[in-house]
Amino acid sequence: MIPNDTPTSQVPSRPLDSQARPGNPAAVGPRPGTPVVGAPQESTTSVWPLWEVFVRSSRGLSHVHAGSLHAPDAAMALRNARDLYTRRNEGVSIWVVPADAIAASDPDAKGSFFESPQGKDYRHATYYTKSEGVKHL
Amino acid sequence: MTTPETHTAETTGHGDISVGVAGSGDSSASATRITPGNALRPEDIALEVRTGLVKPSEDVAEYALRLGDDALILAQRLGRWISRAPELEEDVALGNIALDQLGHARSFLTYAGGAWEKSEDDLAYFRREHEFRSAHLFEQPNGDFAVTIARQFVVSYYQFELYRRLTQSTDATLAAIAAKAVKEVDYHRDHSAQWILRLALGTKESRARMTHGLKLVWPYVGELFVDDELTTRLAGAGAAVEPSSLKADFDRLTGEVLAEAELEVPQTPVAPGGGRRGKHSEHLGYILAEMQVLAREHPGASW
């Protein structure tokens, strides 16, 4: 049985267009001297895809979203992430994820999605007092 | 580089960077938490030199000058790519590599200067062209992106073999600088090899440019592996490495990458070289003019 407060529907994948940086080559064409990279059949004006970067700052902590970048493939995305997001000794591990592989919740659905738990004290362990005074708990 | 005037024992740069930029909150979980780390810094070497803890012999200083000049001239070349690379990400990648090289240059020059009571800045900004000891490869023009990648490919595979062996040097400071540098240069190898593969196996155009780039830089490979009296003397004492002893590993490892990229090892004539004796091509003068003008116009300036 699925508890009724678990969201079971996913909003459709949205491109993280808010993260696209200004000066995106898509708008202005390739920068001067841009080498042509990719399969021979690819259009020479194609833009490198966007990747989301997650950095683990030290062992035992989880990866945290650090930002995004462009790269032609996953191997280069990892290297670009290393160069862009760990320059000041920030990390011990990096994940990169294609931005369009991320399904994000709809910011307009805040009320229906995230306000329901408010006021439901009984979902917190501290709500229950029967256990008070029980040893080793 | 810091100016000689700022060389006090307490020099720590521009301030304490060990505080998370986020300031408050759970900064230990932040992806933007920054720490200085505790690697060997040029300032540490400067302190050891000033306090008389270390002092290189004349030979070791000459040798350190060569390695420092190689790195310094390359850093100056690479810095020009910032804002000019194919993508912003690549600007930063090449900029990082330039800064790595500049760090190595600072360490080597600081140490070398210990023999002559000169600072890293004295050596970088107030020497003339014929006093520089860099090999010709490092002053070669950036060309297009493929030429720079070709130059990086040769440099990083050469430097990796050199620094890897120098970590065993009987000169403790050379060994320490090499130990810090070798990991950084290892990444430079990876960066250039990744791009060799992508450019060579990309489009017809990118492959032609990569082939051309390798052809342009290959004449300068030979000079890197030439022994002379200084390297022979130092290698005999265990302080340095005979350049010729690096060649076999260099050929094997670069050959593997080129084979994977389906490229031939370029068969080009060998350039005469002479950088180790202060004989340079027409390029170095322009590099030095640009690099030194500010320090010479405003000696001792700091910011």
Interface residues (C-beta under 8 A of the other chain):
Chain A: R21 G23 P25 P30 R31 P32 G33 T34 P35 V36 V37 G38 A39 P40 E42 T44 W48 F54 V55 S57 S58 L61 S62 H63 V64 H65 A66 L69 H70 A71 P72 A75 M76 R79 N80 R82 D83 L84 Y85 R87 R88 N89 E90 G91
Chain B: I17 S28 A29 S30 A31 T32 R33 I34 T35 P36 G37 R84 A85 P86 E87 L88 E89 E90 V92 A93 N96 D144 F145 A146 Y187 D190 H191 Q194 R198 L199 G202 T203 K204 E205 S206 R209
